[in-house]
Amino acid sequence: MIKLKSTREIKLMREAGKIVGEVLQEMENSINIGITTAMLNKIAEKLIRRYGAEPAFLGYNNYPASICTSVNNEVVHGIPGLRKLEEGDIISIDVGVRLKGYYGDAAATFAVGKISPQARKLINVTRMSLQKTIEVMQAGKRLSDLSHAVQAYVEQNSFSIVRNYVGHGIGEEMHEEPQVPNFGLPGHGPLLQPGIVLAIEPMVNAGTWEVKVLEDQWTVVTCDGSLSAHFEHTVALSENGPEVLTSSSLS
């Protein structure tokens, strides 16, 4: 069942979302050649706790870190560790926090130094696919209208959309109904109503859409070794249209 959120609940989620946005901004500021993904995790967790929030991912289904750090061909759920970032890498960072009983969730992909034209295009297309999908999120639209908007834009730009992982509802739980696929025909699924809050998150590959999970049981990679990018926002729908709750200068 889809849980529509009250004005009070959205206000609380806005507070959580602001922290997520600030953490992602700090991640962008902290990324440099030679930094380890473990250090990025440490910086993020320290900031989350400084704001009085909890890192939502830490311990979730036994996940061992506070953020996800997915580099190059890693799609999502990469575990921070001793890997040092190198010139030309791209890194997707996913951040979730819990504050006052409510969750915020967002992700962004960043360049490490000078990156290839293909990598730059991939990042830009993935970011724009999220923005275009948010614009479609209007009362009276169907859930699959969002899914179709992501897929159409990504494929128009000669990339592929990951089909195995989806966006989701969010609120008092990090993952609520409904699931939000990033592909599909328009005009299907539940009607979007004011009060719905969704974590919309296109995951886009430079090659084919197929992915697999590594032996750590978390890290998802592209099957063909191609680059992947990931952007996500938590978005609330009001009578006036969509509001991004996890906005920052990255939006």
C-alpha positions in Angstrom: 0.0 0.0 0.0 1.2 3.5 -0.9 1.5 5.7 2.1 0.6 9.3 1.3 2.5 11.8 3.6 1.0 14.7 5.5 2.4 18.2 5.4 4.1 17.5 8.8 5.7 14.3 7.5 7.0 16.0 4.4 8.4 18.8 6.6 10.3 16.2 8.6 11.5 14.5 5.4 12.7 17.8 4.1 14.9 18.1 7.2 16.4 14.7 6.5 16.7 15.4 2.9 18.6 18.6 3.5 21.3 16.7 5.4 21.6 14.2 2.5 22.1 17.1 0.1 24.7 18.6 2.4 26.6 15.3 2.7 26.7 14.9 -1.1 28.0 18.4 -1.5 30.7 17.6 1.0 31.5 14.4 -1.0 32.0 16.5 -4.1 34.3 18.8 -2.2 36.3 15.9 -0.7 36.8 13.9 -3.9 40.4 14.1 -5.2 43.0 11.9 -6.7 44.4 9.5 -4.1 41.6 9.6 -1.6 40.2 6.2 -0.5 36.6 5.4 -0.6 36.9 4.4 3.1 38.0 8.0 3.9 34.9 9.3 2.0 32.8 7.1 4.1 34.4 8.4 7.3 33.8 12.0 6.3 30.2 11.3 5.4 29.4 9.5 8.6 31.0 12.2 10.7 28.9 14.8 9.0 25.7 12.9 9.2 26.1 12.4 13.0 27.1 16.0 13.5 23.7 17.0 12.1 22.1 14.7 14.7 21.0 12.1 12.1 21.8 8.4 11.7 23.4 6.9 8.6 20.5 4.9 7.1 22.6 2.3 5.3 24.9 1.3 8.2 23.7 -2.2 9.3 20.8 -2.2 6.8 20.6 -5.9 5.9 24.1 -6.1 7.4 25.6 -3.5 5.0 28.9 -2.5 6.6 29.2 1.2 5.8 27.4 4.5 6.0 27.5 5.3 2.2 27.8 3.4 -1.0 30.8 4.2 -3.2 30.6 2.7 -6.7 33.5 3.3 -9.1 33.6 3.1 -12.9 31.8 -0.1 -13.9 30.2 -0.5 -10.4 26.6 0.4 -10.7 25.3 0.6 -7.1 26.0 -0.7 -3.6 29.8 -0.5 -3.8 31.4 -0.9 -0.3 33.9 1.7 0.8 37.4 0.4 1.4 41.1 0.9 0.6 40.6 1.6 -3.1 42.2 4.9 -4.0 40.5 7.1 -6.6 42.6 7.7 -9.8 42.6 10.4 -12.5 39.8 9.6 -14.9 37.6 7.6 -12.5 34.0 8.3 -12.0 32.4 7.5 -8.6 28.7 7.2 -7.7 28.0 8.0 -4.1 24.6 7.0 -2.5 23.7 8.6 0.9 20.8 7.8 3.2 20.0 9.3 6.5 17.3 8.9 9.2 16.2 11.9 11.2 13.3 12.1 13.7 11.9 8.8 12.3 12.0 9.7 8.6 14.4 8.9 5.8 16.1 10.9 3.0 18.0 9.2 0.2 19.9 10.6 -2.8 22.9 9.8 -5.0 25.2 11.5 -7.5 28.1 10.6 -9.8 31.3 12.6 -9.7 34.4 12.9 -11.9 37.8 12.3 -10.5 40.1 14.8 -12.2 39.9 14.8 -16.0 37.5 12.2 -17.4 36.8 10.9 -20.9 34.2 12.6 -23.1 32.1 9.4 -22.9 32.2 9.4 -19.1 31.2 13.1 -19.1 28.3 12.5 -21.4 27.2 9.5 -19.3 27.1 11.6 -16.1 25.3 14.5 -17.8 22.7 12.2 -19.5 22.0 10.4 -16.2 21.6 13.6 -14.3 19.3 15.1 -16.9 17.2 11.9 -17.1 16.5 12.3 -13.4 15.6 16.0 -13.9 13.2 15.3 -16.8 11.5 12.5 -14.8 11.0 14.8 -11.8 9.3 17.3 -14.2 6.8 14.5 -15.2 5.9 13.8 -11.6 2.5 15.6 -11.5 -0.9 14.7 -9.9 -2.9 12.6 -12.3 0.0 11.1 -14.1 0.6 7.3 -13.8 3.6 5.8 -12.1 4.9 4.3 -15.3 5.0 7.8 -16.9 8.0 8.3 -14.7 9.6 5.0 -15.8 9.0 5.8 -19.4 10.5 9.3 -19.1 13.8 7.9 -17.8 14.1 5.2 -20.4 13.1 7.4 -23.3 15.7 10.1 -22.5 18.5 7.6 -21.8 18.0 5.5 -24.9 17.7 8.6 -27.1 21.2 9.4 -26.0 22.5 5.9 -26.9 22.9 4.6 -23.3 21.1 1.8 -21.5 19.0 1.8 -18.4 19.5 -0.8 -15.7 16.4 -2.9 -15.2 17.3 -5.1 -12.2 17.2 -2.2 -9.7 14.4 0.4 -9.1 13.5 3.5 -7.2 11.0 3.3 -4.4 8.6 5.0 -2.0 10.2 6.4 1.1 9.1 7.7 4.5 9.2 6.1 7.9 10.9 3.2 6.1 13.7 3.6 3.6 12.0 1.3 1.1 8.2 1.6 0.8 5.7 0.9 -1.9 5.6 1.6 -4.7 8.6 0.3 -6.7 9.7 2.8 -9.3 11.2 1.0 -12.4 13.3 3.1 -14.8 11.8 1.6 -17.9 8.4 0.7 -19.2 5.4 1.9 -21.3 3.6 5.1 -20.1 0.0 5.2 -18.7 0.2 2.3 -16.3 0.4 1.8 -12.5 -1.1 3.8 -9.7 -2.2 7.4 -10.1 0.2 9.9 -8.6 -1.4 11.9 -5.9 -0.3 14.8 -3.6 1.4 13.3 -0.6 3.3 10.6 -2.5 7.1 10.7 -1.8 9.4 8.8 -4.1 13.1 8.1 -4.4 13.7 8.3 -8.1 17.0 6.9 -9.2 18.1 6.2 -12.8 21.1 3.9 -13.1 22.6 4.2 -16.6 25.2 2.1 -18.3 27.4 3.1 -21.2 27.1 -0.4 -22.6 24.4 -3.0 -22.2 21.9 -2.9 -19.3 22.8 -6.3 -17.9 24.4 -6.3 -14.4 25.7 -8.9 -11.9 26.5 -8.9 -8.2 30.0 -9.6 -7.0 31.1 -12.2 -4.4 30.7 -9.6 -1.6 27.0 -10.0 -2.2 26.6 -6.2 -2.4 28.5 -4.6 -5.3 26.6 -4.5 -8.6 28.7 -4.2 -11.7 28.0 -4.0 -15.4 28.4 -7.4 -17.1 30.3 -6.0 -20.0 32.7 -3.8 -17.9 31.2 -0.5 -19.2 30.9 2.6 -17.1 27.8 3.3 -15.1 26.3 6.4 -13.5 23.7 6.9 -10.8 21.6 9.9 -9.7 18.8 9.9 -7.2 16.6 12.4 -5.4 13.8 12.0 -2.8 10.9 13.9 -4.3 7.5 14.8 -2.7 4.4 15.6 -4.8 2.2 18.5 -3.6 -0.8 20.3 -5.2 1.8 22.6 -6.7 3.9 19.9 -8.3 7.1 18.0 -7.3 9.5 19.2 -4.6 13.0 17.8 -4.4 13.6 17.2 -0.7 17.3 16.3 -1.2 18.4 19.3 -3.2 21.8 20.8 -3.2 24.0 22.6 -5.8 24.3 19.2 -7.5 20.6 19.3 -8.6 
